[in-house]
């Protein structure tokens, strides 16, 4: 969705409402400048009342962007575009959030090991118009088949801190 806007975005103020290194890397690969602002939205305390992963991630992505816009509205140079994103793992009608601690990460990886699951990312782009911002929402679903992992591999991976 963003590739189509590359020329337009190159001379606009774009804000990524995320501190995620992976999201910064992905957006940076598109070749236009952007600022990174960690959204003040607390996704752990505010969860949408849905078990549909597309609705869940789009709502959360939108809330991250809206909270960032609210935080930045008094700036002399407010952003032209604010991008929020959220990703979840979906398995057997359950949304799996981020692991809360290493033991939880081990438990989640054991559940995913050897299974096919979905990785769902919701994207919200708020763009400045006369009188405020408008929003575009989209989502992407990727099917992932995880190899069967033994306990040593799972615990070694969790010890790197990467899944947390």
C-alpha positions as a printed Julia matrix, in Angstrom:
164×3 Matrix{Float64}:
   0.0     0.0    0.0
   2.8     2.46   0.84
   4.91    1.8   -2.28
   2.3     3.51  -4.43
   2.76    6.7   -2.38
   6.58    6.81  -2.38
   6.88   10.0   -4.48
   4.18   11.79  -2.51
   5.7    10.77   0.83
   9.23   11.9   -0.03
   8.4    15.57   0.62
   5.93   15.14   3.48
   6.4    14.63   7.2
   5.76   10.95   7.89
   5.66    9.51  11.41
   5.89    5.83  12.25
   3.94    5.38  15.49
   6.09    2.48  16.68
   9.4     1.76  18.35
   9.66   -1.62  16.6
  13.07   -2.12  15.0
  11.53   -4.43  12.4
   8.89   -1.86  11.4
  11.61    0.83  11.11
  13.63   -1.5    8.89
  10.65   -2.27   6.63
   9.58    1.36   6.27
  13.18    2.47   5.76
  13.44    0.07   2.85
  10.81    2.06   0.96
  13.23    4.95   0.55
  11.49    8.02   1.98
  12.35    9.89   5.19
  10.27    9.4    8.32
  10.34   10.09  12.04
   9.85    7.44  14.68
   7.58    8.23  17.62
   6.63    5.55  20.11
   2.86    5.59  20.45
   1.56    6.29  23.95
  -1.29    3.82  23.33
  -1.09    0.93  25.81
  -2.12   -2.1   23.79
  -1.82   -4.41  26.81
  -4.49   -2.46  28.73
  -6.73   -1.65  25.76
  -7.82   -4.64  23.7
 -10.64   -4.65  21.18
 -13.62   -6.84  21.92
 -13.15   -9.16  18.94
 -11.49  -12.45  18.17
 -11.22  -11.62  14.46
  -7.48  -11.07  13.9
  -7.94   -8.56  11.06
 -10.35   -6.43  13.09
  -8.11   -6.79  16.15
  -4.93   -5.65  14.41
  -6.57   -2.87  12.41
  -8.24   -1.45  15.52
  -5.02   -1.6   17.52
  -2.99   -0.06  14.66
  -5.55    2.73  14.39
  -5.47    3.43  18.13
  -1.65    3.62  18.08
  -1.77    6.17  15.27
  -4.6     8.2   16.86
  -2.8     8.38  20.22
   0.34    9.58  18.46
  -1.61   12.24  16.52
  -3.16   13.43  19.78
   0.28   13.66  21.41
   1.69   15.64  18.47
  -1.21   17.96  17.7
   0.3    20.96  19.49
   3.57   20.78  17.56
   4.32   23.58  15.13
   4.94   21.03  12.37
   2.38   18.24  12.8
   2.85   15.15  10.65
   1.22   14.81   7.25
   1.01   11.03   7.65
   0.98    8.85  10.76
   1.42    5.11  10.32
   0.35    2.62  12.99
   0.73   -1.14  12.77
  -0.02   -4.2   14.87
   0.82   -7.87  14.38
  -0.6   -10.96  16.07
  -0.3   -14.7   15.7
  -3.6   -16.52  15.17
  -3.94  -20.24  15.85
  -7.09  -22.33  16.2
  -9.38  -19.31  16.67
  -7.09  -17.78  19.3
  -5.16  -14.54  19.07
  -1.76  -14.98  20.64
  -0.33  -11.71  21.91
   3.23  -10.94  22.83
   4.75  -13.27  25.41
   4.73  -11.77  28.89
   7.92  -13.43  30.08
  10.41  -16.15  29.04
   8.26  -19.0   30.38
   5.27  -17.72  28.42
   7.45  -17.46  25.28
   8.52  -21.09  25.72
   4.88  -22.14  26.13
   3.8   -20.23  23.0
   6.62  -21.66  20.88
   5.75  -25.19  22.01
   2.15  -24.59  20.89
   3.29  -23.26  17.5
   5.97  -25.91  16.96
   5.06  -28.21  14.08
   1.82  -26.35  13.34
   0.48  -23.99  10.7
  -0.59  -20.63  12.07
  -1.43  -17.19  10.69
   0.54  -14.02  11.22
  -1.81  -11.07  10.8
  -0.64   -7.47  10.49
  -3.03   -4.53  10.53
  -1.94   -1.19   9.09
  -3.48    2.22   9.71
  -2.42    5.28   7.74
  -3.78    8.62   8.9
  -3.24   11.44   6.45
  -3.77   15.14   7.03
  -6.67   16.77   5.22
  -8.34   20.11   5.7
  -9.97   19.98   9.13
  -8.18   16.9   10.45
  -7.01   13.47   9.43
  -8.56   10.73   7.29
  -7.7     7.07   7.69
  -6.96    4.09   5.44
  -6.94    0.62   6.96
  -5.66   -2.64   5.56
  -4.32   -5.95   6.78
  -2.17   -8.78   5.53
  -2.39  -12.45   6.51
   0.55  -14.81   6.1
   0.31  -18.56   6.68
   3.37  -19.93   8.47
   4.3   -23.57   8.98
   6.72  -23.78  11.85
   9.18  -26.63  12.0
   8.94  -29.01  14.91
  11.32  -27.61  17.51
  12.77  -29.52  20.42
  12.91  -28.1   23.93
  16.61  -27.2   23.71
  16.11  -25.17  20.53
  13.07  -23.38  21.97
  14.8   -22.51  25.25
  18.0   -21.42  23.47
  15.99  -19.12  21.2
  14.03  -17.64  24.11
  17.33  -17.03  25.95
  18.37  -14.65  23.13
  15.55  -12.31  24.19
  14.3   -12.1   20.6
  10.74  -13.38  21.26
  10.2   -10.88  24.07
